[in-house]
Amino acid sequence: MTLEGRFDEAVGVIRVGGDARQRYHDSRGYGYPLEGNEIALAPVEAAHLLYRGDLGAVVTESGERLEFRSFMAREPGAKFGVRFLVYADLRERGFYLSPAREPWVDPPDGEVDFAVFPRGKGPGDGEIEYALRVLGERTDVPSAELEAGVLAIVDEESEITYFEVSERDPSGSSTAALPEGCDADLLEDRVVVWEPPLELYERGFYGQPLEGREYDEPTLQCSLLEAASLAERGVIDLKPETVRKRGREVEGERFVRRLAVYTALRERDVVPKTGYKFGADFRTYADVESVENLGHSELLIRVHPADHVFEPRDLALDVRLAHGVRKTMVFALVSDDGTIDWWSIERLTP
């Protein structure tokens, strides 16, 4: 016998009696138990049972009998349409999931729509595989709302892309002895270092040889970021404030943020180089022993102010690009006081 539910609109749940607990909750993880065998379903859970034909109808308090089409047309709750698409997709992939709020589950921190349980487990097992937030492609994400978990972004054609968001702690083992007081000239938007020791390039991976690949003792062309870092350490005979001033003249406050990230990476024994060819601020090398035996860079880093607002379309572009060149996309969010929050975002196939 197909059961029907009663829409308790004051609470925002659909109550289902009969043997609903055994049929829906205990065996398939829908809803939460009430008294006896009755359960309460969230609208998205009820919609999925209607869609599958496992629930006959939802009856409103006014006596209107809603089947799947009419229930969906009511769109009960904010962003109901995109949430249903994600819910149905994950169910089809073999996951049980529930709204990320009490009394379904002990809710995860942050802006979370669904608690997704490991395959083969349900709400009573106390494990959450993904804390998942659902967005439409036109919903921007302020950086302050980033949380470790999963973003499910639904585009205008109802395709779903999953992104795993996690805090990152870039670190490496790239160390090289640095010289002192090398002659250097400040040009318009770069610095030339004259007659530096070979190790500054080959072990420290600073700059690019003016002579190209055919060099014995390279003359180095350095970016303003590299030069500011070297000047601060006394490696070149330019005043740090002079180089920083030129950097601000060339690219404004963006230079200040990028220099903060560049400096932090070098302090973590990571070598940052320009990410221009990849549309990023930096590509990074964690373990540089020599330029001759240089491996592939691991991360692409894009630098933003701490109050940056992400557009899902741009986010997808960055992550897709990094994935296509076998790297991980990391966003460095720089506060006015120089504090940096590091977030990696990667494509996920649940």
Secondary structure, 3 states (H helix, E strand, C coil): CCEEEEEECCCCEEEECCCHHHHHHHHHCCCEECCCCCEEECHHHHHHHHHHCCEEEEECCCCCEECHHHHHHHCCCCCHHHHHHHHHHHHHCCCCEEECCCCCCCCCCCCCCEEECCCCCCHHHCCCCEEEEEEECCCCEEHHHCCCEEEEEECCCCCEEEEEEEECCCCCCCCCCCCCCEEEEECCCEEEEECCCHHHHHCCCCCEECCCCCCCCCCEEEEHHHHHHHHHCCCECCCHHHHHHHHHHHHCHHHHHHHHHHHHHHHCCCEEEECHHHCCCEEEECCCCCHHHCCCCCEEEEEEECCCEECHHHHHHHHHHHHHCCCEEEEEEECCCCCEEEEEEEEECC
